[in-house]
Amino acid sequence: MNPQRKAARISPESRPIAFTAVGVATLIYAGAFTTSFFGQAALAAHMAIPSALQYVVPVVVDLALVLFTLATLLRKTRGESTLWTNLATAAWTTVSIAANVLHVLVPAGAAESWNFGIYTGAALSALMPLGALGASLVLENLLIEPPAAVHPAASAVVAVPVAKEPAVEAPDAPSEPAPAVEAPAARPTVLTAAERPAAALASVPALSVRPTPARPQAARPVAASKVTSDPRVIAQVLAHKAEGKSIPAIADLVGKSESTVKRYIKDAKAAAEQDSKNQAA
């Protein structure tokens, strides 16, 4: 046998250990609630409710205990306060204990007739809810990881002393200056005729070429002044204008745009003014 070999050990953080704890706690819950169920259902007969509804009392008491226990586990996981859930769990646990004890003592009659067996049965009945509560606390400590607490010392900045490097003393200056050493002149690099194009291309950065889609050329509009005017159309426009018709109506009659009709009228006025100036001169 190798003396250096260590004995195999079971890791307490392993998944089988967690499943075992959950299974044992489930059995404890089942036994405790089964025992409490019949005791509390028997006491429900004193509540003057139908016998078919007597099971409601133990269901409410035990489910309330389970509910507040789960609420305590969840709030602890979130890092929230568990004060009121702990108080509610303790209150319902006390109710369950009292109901189990009274279920043993009430049928026993007067206190003078109580014997050792009565006291033992009452004590065991009181332990049932406590066993369920203890199983809940064990699961809380084993399965639920508490929120990570930030230690105040972890965020503190620790000043680490830095060792000073020893000062290097400059050597004493020589009495006679050292002769200056001239650096050899750099020889120019001469490229051959074959190497010059390659060197020139290597110094040019790479260019990314993106094809530009061809755009259709739009027809250029022809200036209104370059369009040859029809004297007959101009005469019709001036005649309709003299009759007092509007520009849109004249444009519809002569088959021209409103801007063209306006230009005809403007040009006619300009020509008339020029003729009057020439006659006055």
C-alpha positions in Angstrom: 0.0 0.0 0.0 1.3 3.4 -1.0 1.8 5.5 2.2 1.6 8.7 0.3 -2.0 8.0 -1.0 -4.7 9.8 1.0 -8.0 8.2 1.9 -11.0 9.2 -0.3 -13.3 11.8 1.3 -16.8 13.0 0.5 -17.0 16.6 -0.4 -19.7 18.4 1.6 -20.4 20.7 -1.3 -21.2 17.9 -3.7 -24.6 17.5 -5.4 -25.3 14.1 -3.8 -25.0 15.6 -0.3 -27.4 18.4 -1.3 -29.9 15.9 -2.6 -29.6 13.7 0.5 -30.3 16.8 2.7 -33.4 17.6 0.7 -34.6 14.0 0.8 -34.2 13.8 4.6 -35.9 17.2 5.1 -38.8 16.0 3.0 -39.3 12.9 5.1 -39.2 15.0 8.3 -41.8 17.4 6.8 -44.0 14.5 5.8 -43.8 12.9 9.2 -44.3 16.1 11.1 -47.3 17.2 9.0 -48.9 13.8 9.1 -48.7 13.7 12.9 -49.9 17.2 13.3 -52.7 16.7 10.8 -54.6 14.2 12.8 -54.1 16.0 16.1 -55.3 19.3 14.7 -58.2 17.7 12.9 -59.4 16.2 16.1 -59.3 19.6 17.8 -61.3 21.1 15.0 -64.3 19.2 16.3 -64.4 21.8 19.1 -64.7 24.6 16.5 -68.4 23.6 15.8 -67.6 23.0 12.1 -68.9 20.1 10.0 -66.8 17.0 10.2 -66.2 17.1 6.5 -64.4 20.4 6.9 -62.2 19.5 9.9 -59.2 18.8 7.7 -59.1 22.5 6.7 -57.6 23.5 10.1 -54.4 21.4 9.9 -54.0 22.3 6.2 -54.1 26.1 7.0 -51.7 25.8 9.9 -49.2 23.6 8.2 -49.3 25.4 4.8 -48.9 28.7 6.5 -45.8 27.4 8.3 -44.4 26.2 4.9 -45.2 29.4 3.2 -43.5 31.7 5.7 -40.5 29.3 5.9 -40.0 29.6 2.1 -40.4 33.4 2.3 -37.7 33.5 4.8 -35.4 31.4 2.6 -36.1 33.6 -0.5 -35.6 36.9 1.4 -32.3 35.7 2.8 -31.1 34.8 -0.6 -31.9 38.3 -1.9 -30.1 39.8 1.1 -33.3 41.4 2.4 -34.6 41.6 5.9 -36.2 38.4 7.3 -37.6 39.8 10.5 -41.3 39.7 9.8 -41.1 36.3 8.0 -39.2 34.9 11.0 -41.8 36.3 13.3 -44.7 34.8 11.3 -42.9 31.4 11.1 -42.4 31.5 14.8 -46.1 32.4 15.4 -47.4 29.6 13.2 -45.0 27.1 14.7 -46.2 28.0 18.2 -49.8 27.5 17.0 -48.9 24.1 15.7 -47.1 23.1 18.9 -50.0 24.2 21.1 -52.5 22.3 18.9 -50.5 19.1 19.1 -50.0 19.4 22.9 -53.7 20.1 23.5 -54.7 17.2 21.3 -52.9 14.9 23.9 -53.9 16.7 27.1 -57.6 17.4 26.4 -58.7 13.8 26.0 -56.6 12.8 29.0 -59.1 14.6 31.3 -58.2 16.4 34.5 -54.6 17.3 35.2 -54.6 15.0 38.3 -55.0 12.0 36.1 -52.0 12.8 33.9 -49.2 10.3 34.1 -45.8 9.8 32.6 -47.2 8.5 29.3 -49.4 11.6 28.9 -46.5 13.9 29.4 -44.3 11.9 27.0 -47.0 12.0 24.3 -47.4 15.7 24.7 -43.7 16.3 24.5 -43.3 14.2 21.3 -46.3 16.0 19.8 -44.6 19.3 20.5 -41.4 18.2 18.8 -43.1 17.5 15.4 -43.4 21.2 14.3 -40.0 21.9 15.8 -38.6 19.1 13.6 -40.1 20.7 10.5 -38.7 24.1 11.5 -35.3 22.7 12.2 -35.3 21.0 8.8 -36.1 24.3 7.1 -33.2 26.0 8.9 -30.8 23.2 7.9 -31.8 23.6 4.2 -31.4 27.3 4.5 -27.8 27.0 5.8 -26.8 24.1 3.4 -28.4 25.0 0.1 -28.8 28.8 -0.1 -25.6 30.8 -0.4 -25.8 34.1 1.5 -25.1 37.3 -0.5 -21.4 38.2 -0.6 -20.6 40.8 1.9 -17.9 43.4 1.0 -15.4 43.6 3.8 -14.5 47.2 4.7 -10.9 46.3 4.7 -11.1 45.0 1.2 -11.9 48.4 -0.3 -9.2 50.2 1.7 -6.2 51.4 -0.2 -3.0 50.0 1.3 0.0 52.2 0.8 3.0 50.0 -0.2 6.3 51.6 0.5 8.4 51.8 -2.6 12.1 51.2 -2.1 14.2 54.1 -3.4 16.8 53.2 -6.0 20.3 54.1 -5.1 21.4 57.3 -6.8 24.0 56.7 -9.5 26.9 59.1 -9.1 28.3 60.6 -12.2 31.9 59.9 -12.9 34.4 62.6 -12.3 35.1 64.7 -15.4 38.5 63.9 -16.9 41.1 66.6 -16.7 41.7 66.5 -20.4 38.8 66.4 -22.8 38.5 63.2 -24.8 39.1 63.5 -28.5 35.9 63.7 -30.5 35.2 60.6 -32.6 33.6 61.5 -35.9 30.9 59.2 -37.1 31.4 57.7 -40.5 29.5 59.5 -43.2 26.4 57.6 -44.4 26.8 56.3 -47.8 23.9 57.0 -50.1 21.8 54.1 -51.3 22.0 53.7 -55.0 19.1 51.8 -56.6 19.3 50.2 -60.0 16.9 50.9 -62.8 15.0 47.7 -62.1 14.6 48.5 -58.4 13.4 52.1 -58.7 9.8 51.3 -59.9 9.3 48.7 -57.1 10.6 51.0 -54.4 8.3 53.8 -55.6 5.3 51.5 -55.6 6.1 50.2 -52.1 6.0 53.8 -50.7 2.5 54.4 -52.1 -0.3 53.4 -49.7 -2.9 50.9 -51.0 -6.0 52.5 -52.3 -9.4 50.9 -52.1 -11.4 51.4 -55.3 -15.1 51.4 -55.1 -17.1 51.3 -58.4 -19.5 54.2 -58.8 -22.8 53.3 -60.4 -23.6 55.3 -63.5 -26.3 57.9 -63.1 -28.6 58.7 -66.0 -28.1 62.3 -67.2 -31.3 64.3 -66.9 -32.3 66.5 -69.8 -31.1 70.1 -69.2 -34.0 72.6 -69.2 -33.9 75.1 -71.9 -34.1 78.7 -70.8 -37.4 80.4 -71.6 -35.6 83.3 -73.4 -34.1 80.8 -75.9 -37.5 79.4 -76.9 -38.7 81.0 -80.2 -41.9 82.9 -79.5 -44.8 82.7 -82.0 -46.0 86.2 -82.9 -49.5 84.9 -83.4 -49.6 83.3 -79.9 -48.3 86.6 -78.5 -51.0 88.5 -80.3 -53.7 86.2 -78.9 -52.3 86.5 -75.4 -52.3 90.4 -75.6 -55.8 90.4 -77.0 -57.2 88.2 -74.2 -55.3 90.3 -71.7 -56.9 93.4 -73.1 -60.3 91.8 -72.7 -59.6 91.5 -69.0 -59.2 87.7 -68.8 -57.0 86.1 -66.1 -53.6 84.5 -66.6 -54.9 80.9 -66.0 -57.8 81.5 -68.5 -55.4 82.9 -71.1 -53.0 79.9 -70.6 -55.9 77.5 -71.2 -57.0 79.3 -74.3 -53.6 79.5 -76.0 -52.3 76.1 -74.8 -49.3 77.6 -72.9 -48.1 77.6 -69.3 -48.9 80.4 -67.0 -45.2 81.4 -66.7 -45.0 81.6 -70.5 -48.1 83.8 -70.7 -46.7 86.1 -68.0 -43.4 86.3 -69.9 -45.2 87.3 -73.1 -47.1 90.1 -71.4 -43.9 91.3 -69.6 -42.0 91.4 -72.9 -44.8 93.2 -74.7 -44.9 95.9 -71.9 -41.1 96.3 -72.1 -41.2 96.7 -75.9 -44.0 99.3 -75.6 -42.0 101.3 -73.1 -38.9 101.2 -75.2 -40.9 102.4 -78.3 -42.3 105.3 -76.3 -38.8 106.3 -75.1 -37.5 106.2 -78.7 -40.3 108.4 -79.9 -39.8 110.9 -77.1 -36.1 111.0 -78.0 
